[in-house]
Amino acid sequence: MSTDETTPPTAEELAQRAMVAYAVKEFFGGVCDPHIAANQEYIKSTPGLRSTTASLDGLLAVTFTESRRKPSFFVEDPEAFLEFADEKNEVRYVVNPAFEKATLKNAVWHAATGTAVDKRTGETIPGVGYDPGGETISVSPSWTEGGRAAVRAVMEQLFGGAMKALPMIAPVDEKQQSDPVPEPER
């Protein structure tokens, strides 16, 4: 292992650091992932619930919020939509993009007939489909200003010594983090 702080790490040292980093990440991921998944599943499966929060020593540290796909309309049958646009004098060589955008924006879904309807005129819009959305895309954390620092302080207290015992991935100062990557041997 390079002992001189000015000597960049060797390719072998970089590989060793990466090896240990992957192993640590994999180990802790295996320990942590079930807890993350349980929180996500709780949010997803509880009707009306979109987020959970966590505090540390009375400080709100994080909010986990579910993001969902929004409902949207799309041109499902371009030929039928082209005919519709032509009836409205909105066709050049293709459907006028502003017309398509405005039409989709003003569309509502008529579930009984399975068709899109223009909410301004009430007429059926041929060739337009509907994606109801609502599927959960993800549940992600939003840290409060002091929350991330508070959790990191606890993590450092709990695991800092253990990380220092792994010298190849021990926390490093700013100078060492910007070590240049060695040139590959030719």
Beta strands, then each sheet from edge to edge (+ up, - down):
strand 1: 51-56
strand 2: 59-68
strand 3: 72-75
strand 4: 107-110
strand 5: 115-118
strand 6: 124-125
strand 7: 128-131
strand 8: 136-143
sheet 1: 1+ 2- 8+
sheet 2: 3+ 7-
sheet 3: 4+ 5- 6+
end
